[in-house]
């Protein structure tokens, strides 16, 4: 029997190159070897205010891009988080078993609080408990995450172990799975920060639906250094190293040494053009498939079928948890 893997993406904005390299590419690689569950985490989107029309477009684009990037609904279970009501219900139960100190240490809330941001929502504070429910509903063996998301899986394991100790064996403790290359693609404009759809400077982020000409311009304008030497060293050459990670990931995890040898004695312009070529080929392929998908009924069919399969597993787990806690009275 295949091991089970689960992950999700929060589409608060358009998916970008970092999303593809850090997550989607791996989902596609894993779907043949694992029982893959991939969901769109739309409950997590509303921890901060969203324009309803923009949010709905982002959700549709996210599903379409899942499929365009190579996820196969015949191999992977793809669904919308809110189409499986057990996520929210178990999320509240997990919240009641998660300590405030644990939530206070979570990166997103802590960082926003440290910046002095006002009117932070309760959802932003408690979302890691919902994330734990997202995972534990399906008893996955592995959860592929970026290295900056590892703490969420660790919290999930802690809360699951706590509930197992109190109520008996309810949950399997999942393991985080972090890609060796491309787990964290950085901003083209500031390689000290992760490439992000929330980046205020559009030049730092290549979106999967960017016009290839625009994407090429962003790559050519990426921050580098004065060394004039293509060498992988994230500490001293973070910009060049980031571009090397992008190239390596898009060329089947090509070794950095091979990339260095190819551009020995050549300028950064030659190297950037080669990276831009790789990125543009990727975008053209994805966008051609995206356009076919968005104009068909594949998206709706995929979500309906995925939700039907996910609901069977999630509802069974929720019922097991509620009975163990003592919350149920009648048989359902």
Buried (B, 14 or more C-beta within 10 A) or exposed (E): EEEBBBBBBBBBBBBBBBBBBBBBBBBBBBBEEBBBBBBBBBBBBBBBEBEEEEBEEBBBBBBBBBBBBBBBBEBBBBBBBBBBEBBEBBBEBBBEBBEEEBBEEBEBBEEBEEEEEEEBEEBBBBBBBBBBBBBBBBBBBBBBBBEBBBBBBEBBBBBBEBBBEEBEEBBBBBEBBBBEBBBBBBBBBBBEEBBBBEBEEEBBBBBBBBEBEEBBBBBBEBBBBEEEBBBBBBEEBBBBBBBBBBBBBBEEBBEBEEBBEBBEEEEBEEBBEBBBBBBBEBBEEBBEBBEEBBEEEBBEEBBEBBBEBBBEBBBEBBBBBBBBBEEEEEEE
